[in-house]
Amino acid sequence: PYLYTSYERLAQFRPVEALEELEASRARNDFRAIYRSRFLLDQDEGVRSTGLAQVYRSLGFDRIAQVEAAKALAKDSSNYSAHRLLADTYITRTRLVAASAVENFQARLLGE
């Protein structure tokens, strides 16, 4: 529930509260190891990293958002949201415009 609450807080433009909810969700993730496989726990962590990157981006911390999006992709490379977010963080840097286009294309392929 903490993960979903964090997305709700982010949608309500309350990024600091969203960050607190994400941290609570991350702290409780390993307690679910009894019910979920390690692969699914890693996917959960990838989703959390994507959410964390979105929070950092909304707070104006684009470089940290870029790192979190990359972490999300390291955990789950099929996470289209992480590809999309990484594309969004790359677009602000002139040297990474081509990388942004590639990440955006991958997000489109995985999202459909």
Long-range contacts (C-beta under 8 A, 24 or more apart in sequence): 2-28, 3-44, 3-47, 3-48, 3-51, 6-51, 6-55, 7-51, 10-51, 10-54, 10-55, 10-58, 13-58, 15-55, 15-58, 15-59, 16-59, 18-51, 18-55, 19-52, 19-55, 19-59, 22-48, 22-51, 22-52, 22-55, 42-75, 42-76, 43-75, 43-76, 43-79, 45-75, 46-71, 46-72, 46-73, 46-75, 46-76, 46-79, 46-82, 47-72, 47-76, 47-79, 47-81, 48-72, 49-75, 49-82, 50-79, 50-81, 50-82, 50-85, 53-82, 53-85, 53-89, 54-85, 57-85, 57-88, 57-89, 62-89, 62-92, 65-89, 66-90, 78-110, 79-110, 80-106, 80-107, 80-108, 80-109, 80-110, 80-111, 81-107, 83-107, 83-110, 84-111
